[in-house]
């Protein structure tokens, strides 16, 4: 929903003493005590004092005429420049008011009243980038200045700095009922953008009660209904369907050419194939109360290789997760815990079962920075391993801890990700025990037309195995500890389409190198996928 345009602001005066103005108008010249004496200072100050009286009586044309005469005699008169801007603002001539107010700022850069009115003038003409500097300066010095919290909060909201907007809106104050209502309304918008829908609904309800018959009532009611409906119904259930075609250059993961007899023997089979892929994901938030949410999910994935059906893969996964959202000072955070079980088949026969428990903590430091800490325990149970050597049993527990930092730009249209993970594979067979280091980097860029998203992710996983391999190399087994380095590149182009459809083209490249040639391989996978989301 597009937010309503803010009203033209009505800022406070600079606050001259009215009695002093009267005395000055009578020729006593007391205003001369406030500024250094200059040529024609006394007459100019008297004219300014008379203009102030006319301004107070809302005789704006008369005030502007007097101020024009005063500035002709004393172009540097700060009060004359300030009140010229003020009178023009009162006549709804904000664009014209900017010039004298900018001149006043140049002469008194730290004058908060001048900065405030200049920011208001830019705000009224919707030059929000120029309004931000002077209004922010006033907000930092005097956050309770009438209306400044709303103006700064609105500007930050437009820049997608939702947390900063919320801070400004809640710190400010205003005697104007319209500004009070708009402050609560935009606080609701900011809270909804931060995912805090319950608080957003409460803010919008308070905005509606502040001025029940205002022009904002209709948009506010629609926004409230959307937030509450999204929280209670539509957003509880999500579904995604995917279908596409794929080409795999090395579906059986055959090793690269080498002089190793075992690696060469493994290269006797066909490598490349085309195929089809299918996917389904269902999520339902069965519990949502306050900051707590719990979700149950199911996903299905299938790859059918036309030329190598023995490597067809099918995976079923169910998961149950819960999360808690809170606030650490000015920084939103989320804590989550998820259990997942997946059952994977190879050529329609059971291949692997996995149980995974993942803890995730996310902290949003500001509009640009987001950090996440992940802890994971995964148990893997491979089938058909009862007739192999004990050293070759791959059943294992894998422990992992990881850190990820995301730089966010333009409301998450552009992203940069960097991360690190450390994992330990505690396998039953000694040949598969390792410690690993994984380095991650990636990003997303959204093109300015048609919403096309470009994504790229890269990771390199260094695995140092704990024991010398008992079977390799064949000519001298038990003498070499296996070391693998595996690089994964994923590039993706996404084109949003009507009816919640997305067309994506993806490339995945895997380059694995090992000091045991049997485990060195290259693999290139190209996919074209059409997905639908609900």
N, C-alpha and C positions, 0 to 999 in steps of 0.2 A: 504494500500500500504506500503511495506517495504521501509523505507528511505534508500538512498544510503549511503554507508560507507564513513566516512569522509576521506579526504586525509591525508597522513602523514604530520604533521605540520613542519613548518620551523620557529623555534623560533629565537628571537634576541640574539645577543651575550651579554656577560656580560659587554662589553663596555670598554676594556682597552684603554689607550691612546697609539696610534700607535707610536708616537714620543718617548714616554717613553720606549716602547718596543725596539725600535731601539737603544736608548742610552744604555739600559741595555745590549743589545746584544754586544755593543762595549766595555762593561766592566766598565761602569761608575757606575753601581750598584744603580741607583736611586730607583729601586723597593724595595730596602731594607728599605726605609723610610716608606713603607706601612705596614710592618709586623715586629714582634719582631725578633731579631737576634737569630739564632740557629746554631748548628754545620752544616757546609756545606751549610748554607743558601744562600750565595752569588752565588756559582756555580749552585745550583739548580734553583735559580731565573733567572739566565742568560739562562739556558737551557729552562726554561718555556717561557722566552721572545722570544727565537729563535723559539720555537714551535708555538707561537702565530703568528709570521711572516709567518711561513710555512702554518698555518691554513688560514690566510688571503689570501694567494696565492693559496689556495685550494690544497695544497700538503699534503693531510691528512695522508698518510702513514709516510711521514717524520715527521709530527707534532707528531704523536702517538709514534714514536720511540724516539724522543727527550723527550716527556713527560714521557715515561716509564723510561728513564735514570734519569730524574729529580726526580721522585717519589721514585726511588731506593735509592737516596741519602737523600731525605726528604719526607717520606711518608705522612706527615701532611701538605704538601703544598696545600693550598686551590685552588690557581689558577691552579696548575697542575692537581688536581682532576677534577675541573670544565671543563677545556679545553680538558681533556681526554674524558669526557662524550660528549662534544660538537663535537669533531672530529669523535667519533664513531657514533653519530647521523647523521653527514654529510655523513657517509658511509652507512647509512640505517641499522646500527647495534644497534637499540634501546635497545634490550634486554641486550646486553653487556654493553651499556652505563649506565644502571641503577645502577650497582655496584659502580663505582666511584662517581656517583652523590649522591647516598645514603650516602656514606662515607663523601662527602662534606657537606651534610645536617647535619650529626651528629656533624660535627665540627663547623658549622655555621647555626644553626636552623633558624635564622631570615633573612638569605641572600635571597632576593627575586629572584635574577637571578638564583641561584641554585635551589630554589623551582620551579621556572617556568620550567627550563629545565628538572628537574626530573618529574614534572607533564606531560610535553610533551612526555617524554620517555614512561611513563606508558600509556599515551593516545595512542601513536603510536603502542604499543603492545596490545591495547584493554583491558588493565587492568584498567577499568574505576573507579572501587571502590578505587583503590590506587591512581589514578590520581586526584581524587576529592579533597582530603585534601590539597596538596600543591598548586594546581591551584586556589582553593577557597581562600586560604590565600593571594595569589598574587592579585586575583580579588578584595578582600576587601580593600587591601592597595593601589593598582594602577589599577583600572578597565579599564583604557585606554591602558594598556599594549597590544602590538600587538597580537591579536588573543585570548587573555585569556577569553574575554567575550563569544566568540564562543565555546571554549572548555568547559567552565563551563555550558553554556546554553545547549550544546549537552548532557552532563552528566545528567543534571537535567531533560531534556526531556526523556531520557531513563528510568529514575526513576519515570516517570509519574507526576513529579512536573512541570506542564505546566506553571503555573503562575511564578514560580521561573525561569524557563527556559527563558520565555519571558523577564523578568527583566534583566537577564544576557546578552542575545542577543542584547537587545536594548542599554545597557550601554557600551558594548565593542566597540572596533575599530580595524581595520586592514588595512594595505596597500596592502595586497594580494587580488587580484580580486576574486580568488577562495573562500577564506574565506569570503569575502563580500557577494558573492552569496549564499554560504551555510548558512550564518547567516540569510539572509532574508528567505531562504527556510525553515529552522527550526523554524523561527519565525512564518511563515505561518502554519506549522504543529501544533505548540503550540496553535495558535489562533483558528484553526479548532477544536482542542481537547477541547478548552474552549467554543465552540459553537459560536464563533465570525467569522462566515464564510465570511462576506463581507470584513473584515480586512484581513483575511487569503488570500483571492483571490488577494487583492491588493499587499500583501507582495510577493506572488509567481510571480505575474506579474513583479514586480520590480526585482526579482531574475532572471527572464528570460531575461530582458533587460540588466542586468549587464554583462552577458557573453552568448550571443545568441547561440554560437556554442560549449558550454561546454558539457561534458558527462552528466551533470545534466539536460540538457534541456528536454530530453524525459520524465524522471520521473516527473519533475516539471510541464510540460504541462498536463500530465495525472492527476496529483494531482489537478491542477487548475480546469480542466474540471470536475473532480469528485466533488470537493467542490461546484462549481457553479451549477452543475446539481443537486446535493443534496439539495442545497438551493432553487433552483427555481422550481424543478419538483418533484423528487422522494420523498423527505422528506415532501412535502406538504400534502401528503395523507398517512394515516396509517389505517390499518384494522386488526381486530383480531376476529377469530371465536373460540368458545369453545364448547365442548360437553363432557359429562361424566356421571358417575354414583355416587350416593350418598346414604348413610345410615344415618338416623336421629333417635337418641334414644328417642327424646322427641319433635316431630314436633308440637304438640298443646301447648307446654310449660306448662305442668301440674306441680303443686307444689309437693314438696317433702313430704313424710309421716310426719304427725304431729298429735297433739291432737286437732287441730283447726277444727271445723265442716265444715267451708266453704272450707278450703283447702282439707279436705278429700272428700267432695262432688265433688270437681273439678277433682278428680283422678279416676272417674268411666269410663273413656274412654280409648281407645287404644292409646298408646304413640309412639311406634317405627314403622318405615316404611322404605322401600327402594324406590329409585326414580331415575329420570334422570334430568340432568340439561343442559341448553343450553344458550349460550351467544354470543352476537355480539357487536362490538364496531367499530365505524367509526369516524375518525378525519380528518379534512381538514384545513390546514393553508391558509385561503383565503387572508390574508394580510401579507406581509413580506417585510419590507422596513427599511434598516438601523437597529437600535436596536429594532424596533417595530415589533410585531407579533400578529396576531389575528387568532383564531381558532374556528371553529364550530364543534360540536361533537354530535353523537347520540349513545346510547347504549340500548341494549335489554337484559333482563335476565328472564329466566323461570325455575322454579323447578316443576316437576310433581311427586307427591307422589303416588305410586301405591296402597297403602293400605289406605291412608287417603286423598282422592282427595279434600276434603273440605278445606284442607290447602295448596292447590296449589298456588304458588306465581308467579306473572308476573309483571315485572317492565319495563317501558319505560322512558328513560331520554334523554333530549336534553339540550345542554349547549352552551354558547357563552363566549369566554374568550379572554383577551388581556394581553400582557406582554411587559415589557421594560427591556432591558439589559444595564448595565452600569458598571463603574469602580469607586470604592471608594478607592483612593490611589492605592495600589497594589492588592486590593481585588475585584474580580468581584461580582456583585450583580444582582438580578432580582426582579422586582416588577410585580405582576400580579393581575388581577381582573376577577372573573368568576361569571356568572349567570347561574343557572341550574334549570330546572323544571323536576320533575319526577312524574309519574302517576303509582300507584301501585294497583294491583287487588289481591283479595283473593277469590279463587274458582270462578274466572272469573267475579266477581263483584267488582265495585270500592270500594277500602278500604281507600286509602290515596293519597292526593296530597301535594307536597312539592315545595316551592320556596326557593332557597338558593343562597345567595350572599356571596362570599368568597374573601377576600383580602389576598395575600400571599407575603411576602418579604423574599428572600433568600440571604444569604451572604456567600461567599466562603472565609474563612479567610486564608487558605493555602491548601496544598495538602492533609492534614489529616482532617481538621476541616471544617464543614459546619453547619450553623445555619439558622433556619427558624422561622419566626413569622407569625401566622395565626390569622385572624379575620373573624368571620362568623356570619351571621344572617340567620336564617331559620324559615320560617313559615310553619306550619303543619295544614292541613285541613282534618279531618276524615269524612268519609261519614256515613250516617245512625245514626247520633247522635242527631236527633231532638226529639226523644221520650225518652230520658234518663234524669236523674236528672241533674240539672245545675252543681252540684258539681263534676259530673263524665265526663263532657265534656273535651275531650283531645286536642281540637284545641289549638294551642300555638304558641308563638314566642320563639325561642331558640337563646340566645346570647352566643357566645363562643370566648375566646381568648386562644391561645396556643403557646407554645415555644417548639421547637424540635432541638436537636443537634445531628449531625451524625459524627462519627469518621470513616474515610475512609482509607482503606489500599489496597495495591497492585492493584491500578487502579480500585477501587470500587469492586474488587472481594470479599473483606471481609468488612463488615460494622458492626458498633455498634451504636444503636440508643437509646437515652433517651429523655423524654419529659414530659411536664405537660400541662394540659388544665383546664380552669375554665369555667363552663357554667351555665347559668340561664335559667330555663324553666318557661316562663311566660304563663301558661295555663289559658284558660277560666274557667275551673273547679278547685276549690280550692284544691281538692284532688290530683292534679297532678302538682302543683307548687313546684319547688325545686331549690336548688343551688347544683352544683356538682363539684367535684374535680376528675380529671382523671390523673393517673400516667401511663406513657408508657415506655416500654423498649423492646429491640429486637435486632436482628442481622442477619447477613448473612455470611456464609462461603462457599467458592467455593473450592471443592476438586481439587487436582492437576491432576486428570485424568478425561477425558470425560466431563469436564465442569459441573459436577453435583453440584447444588447449594442447600445448606441446609439453611432454613430460620426458624426463630422463633420470634414471637411477643407476648408480654404480656401487658395487661393493666388492671387496676383496677379502677372502677368508683364508687366513694362514693357520694350518693345522699341523701341530707338532705331536707326533705319536709317541706314546710313553715307552714302548718297548720295541726292540728289534723284531722285524717281521719273521715269523717262524718258517714261512714257505718261500719267501722271495728275498733276493734274487735266487733263481733255481740253482745256479752254479755255486753259490755260497750262501745258503739260507742262514738266517739268524745273525747276520753281521751288520745289518743296516736298519736304522730307525727311520721309518717313513716320514717324509715331510711333503705336504701338499700346499699349493697356493692356487686358489680358485677365484677367478674373476667372473663377475656377472654384470652384463650391460643390458639394460632394458630401456628402449626408446619407444614412445607411444604418441600418436596423434589422435585426438578425440574431436569429433564434430557433433555437437548437439543438434538434434533434429526435432521436428514437431512430434506431438503425442508422447512425450517423455522417452523418446528414442535417442540413442547415441551410437554413432558409427565410429569404430576405432581401428586403427592399423598399428600393429605392435611388432617390434623386433626384440628378440631375446638372444643374446650371445653369451656363451659360457666357454671360458678358456681355463682349463685345469692343467697344471704342471706338477709333476711329482718326481722325486728321485727314484721311484720305482715305476718304470715306463708303462706298466699295465694300467696305471691310474692317471695317465696323461691323455687328455682328449679335448677335442673342440666340438662345439654343438651350436648350430644356428637354427632358430625357430622363427618363422614368419607367420603372423596370424591376422585375419580380418574378421572382426567381431561386430555383431549388431546386438545391442542390449536395450531392454525396456525396464523402466523403474516405476514403481508405484509407491 
